[in-house]
Amino acid sequence: MSHVSTIDLEIKDLGALKAACGRLGYQWKEGQKTYRWYGRWIGDYPMPQGFKMEDLGHCEHAISVPGASYEIGVVTKNGKTTLLWDFFSSGGLQGVIGENGGKLKQAYATEATRRAARRAGYQVTEKRTLLDRLRGTFGMQQVDGIRLTLRRGV
Amino acid sequence: MEEIIVEIDDEGAVEVKTKGFKGKGCLTASKWLEEQLGASLEVKKTSEYFAEEVGEKVRLHRGAGNGEE
């Protein structure tokens, strides 16, 4: 291994986000302008960066997640795409998509890698695996992961 | 064989690794993908990276000394 880069994931490919929803069995709602949430800002957590209270509940597309009554809003602002969602427990999203939306992020990163690799002429193999990760006070843990290997096509 | 390996954990944290690329070429080999996925937070060069770099310097030095290469 020559080098290892740690990436701060950004959503740059809406096609990959749609594919990620398909992979997880979520429903992509093209052009839906609102998403279901608690409906009122309580102020118990910081507002997502760059958003105001009146922005909440509004989106360009939405994602519906089986088993959750709340939805995820997809918003692109100043060229940056953000997922807005209410993690209040009664909405059911956090239990399905994971804390901080980890499962959706994992599926998105997988699809974004596959699509970018295909465009660049790489062949991709995908494998579910355990990865060693530092997890706060728990120290090094083995967690569910996906490993993609990219090789130049022959 | 040259490979780019992408590992994504259950929190969506992404690591991009390169394998089999010669010297500094490994850094540029995966840059296109890193830019597609987001912003690079940290780059760790492994012992293989430095071993390859030293190997290249030795070859260049030999070439300059004996008039070959």
Interface residues (C-beta under 8 A of the other chain):
Chain A: M1 S2 H3 V4 S5 T6 I7 D8 L9 E10 K12 D13 G98 E99 N100 G101 G102 K103 L104 K105 Q106 Y108 A109 T110 A112 T113 A116 A117 A120 Y122 T129 L131 R133 V143 D144 G145 I146 R147 L148 T149 L150 R151 R152
Chain B: M1 E2 E3 I4 I5 V6 E7 I8 D9 D10 E11 G12 A13 V14 E15 V16 K17 T18 K19 G20 F21 C26 L27 S30 W32 L33 E34 Q36 L37 G38 A39 S40 L41 E42 V43 K44 K45 T46 E48 Y49 E52
